Amino acid sequence: MKAGRLDREIRLERYTETLDEYGAPRFAWTEIDTVAAERIEGSTTAMLKDFGASDETVIVFRLRFLDGLTNADRLIHDGLIFKINQIKEIGRRKGLELRCISTGNGVLA
């Protein structure tokens, strides 16, 4: 994996449970890490879902290996929230390839 190709910045987040000042559980997305990544491919497709028409953006990112990343985590790139759909290990803990889907509903301001 060449460092020069890692020209995108992505933020990885995990849904975690914390306790507020009264001891009640509170759920929120917590940042795991902000890393450099390579954007491999991206496509947008219009689909008909149960709730109507929907645009899905599929993007594949490559990044250096990060232990503990799962499909339950999410990725943020260019203000868009992406669900991690598939994680492939590149080599022996050399890198990760993440296939991500954004429906366009989660835009960060």
C-alpha positions as CSV (number, residue, x, y, z in Angstrom):
1,M,0.0,0.0,0.0
2,K,1.6,3.2,-1.2
3,A,1.3,6.2,1.2
4,G,0.8,8.6,-1.8
5,R,-2.5,7.0,-2.7
6,L,-3.9,7.5,0.8
7,D,-5.3,10.9,-0.2
8,R,-8.7,10.9,1.5
9,E,-9.4,11.5,5.2
10,I,-12.1,9.3,6.8
11,R,-13.5,9.2,10.3
12,L,-14.5,5.9,11.8
13,E,-17.2,5.8,14.6
14,R,-18.7,3.2,16.9
15,Y,-22.1,3.2,18.5
16,T,-21.4,3.1,22.3
17,E,-23.3,3.2,25.5
18,T,-22.3,5.6,28.3
19,L,-24.0,6.7,31.5
20,D,-25.2,10.2,32.0
21,E,-25.0,12.1,35.4
22,Y,-28.1,10.3,36.7
23,G,-26.8,6.8,35.8
24,A,-29.2,6.3,32.9
25,P,-27.8,4.8,29.7
26,R,-27.2,7.1,26.8
27,F,-26.3,5.9,23.3
28,A,-24.1,7.9,20.9
29,W,-21.6,7.5,18.1
30,T,-18.1,7.8,19.3
31,E,-15.0,8.4,17.2
32,I,-12.7,5.5,16.9
33,D,-10.0,7.1,14.7
34,T,-9.5,9.5,11.8
35,V,-7.3,7.9,9.1
36,A,-5.9,8.4,5.6
37,A,-7.5,6.2,3.0
38,E,-7.6,5.6,-0.7
39,R,-10.9,5.8,-2.6
40,I,-11.0,2.9,-5.0
41,E,-14.4,3.1,-6.7
42,G,-17.7,4.8,-6.2
43,S,-21.1,4.4,-7.9
44,T,-24.6,5.7,-7.3
45,T,-27.7,3.7,-8.2
46,A,-31.3,4.5,-8.0
47,M,-33.4,1.7,-6.5
48,L,-37.0,1.1,-5.7
49,K,-37.4,0.1,-2.1
50,D,-40.4,-0.7,0.1
51,F,-40.6,2.9,1.1
52,G,-40.2,4.3,-2.4
53,A,-37.3,5.4,-4.6
54,S,-33.9,5.7,-3.0
55,D,-30.4,6.6,-4.1
56,E,-27.5,4.4,-2.8
57,T,-23.9,5.4,-3.1
58,V,-21.4,2.5,-2.9
59,I,-17.8,3.4,-2.2
60,V,-14.7,1.2,-1.6
61,F,-11.9,2.6,0.6
62,R,-8.5,1.1,1.4
63,L,-6.7,2.0,4.5
64,R,-3.9,0.7,6.7
65,F,-4.8,-2.2,9.0
66,L,-6.9,-1.2,12.0
67,D,-7.6,-3.9,14.6
68,G,-11.2,-4.3,15.9
69,L,-13.1,-2.7,13.1
70,T,-16.5,-4.3,12.5
71,N,-19.6,-4.0,10.2
72,A,-21.4,-2.4,13.2
73,D,-19.1,0.7,12.9
74,R,-19.7,3.5,10.4
75,L,-17.5,5.7,8.3
76,I,-17.8,9.5,7.6
77,H,-16.3,11.0,4.4
78,D,-17.0,14.4,2.9
79,G,-19.8,15.0,5.4
80,L,-21.7,11.8,4.3
81,I,-22.3,8.9,6.7
82,F,-21.6,5.5,5.2
83,K,-22.6,2.1,6.6
84,I,-19.7,-0.4,6.5
85,N,-21.1,-3.3,4.5
86,Q,-18.0,-5.5,4.0
87,I,-14.5,-5.6,5.4
88,K,-11.6,-7.5,3.6
89,E,-8.1,-7.9,5.0
90,I,-5.3,-7.0,2.6
91,G,-2.3,-9.3,3.1
92,R,-1.4,-10.2,6.7
93,R,-2.7,-7.2,8.7
94,K,-1.2,-4.9,6.0
95,G,-4.5,-3.1,5.2
96,L,-8.3,-3.2,5.0
97,E,-10.7,-2.7,2.1
98,L,-14.0,-1.3,3.2
99,R,-17.1,-1.6,1.0
100,C,-19.5,1.1,2.3
101,I,-23.0,2.2,1.4
102,S,-24.6,5.6,1.9
103,T,-28.3,6.2,1.3
104,G,-27.9,10.0,1.4
105,N,-30.0,10.3,4.6
106,G,-27.2,11.0,7.0
107,V,-25.6,14.2,5.9
108,L,-23.5,16.0,8.5
109,A,-23.5,19.7,8.6
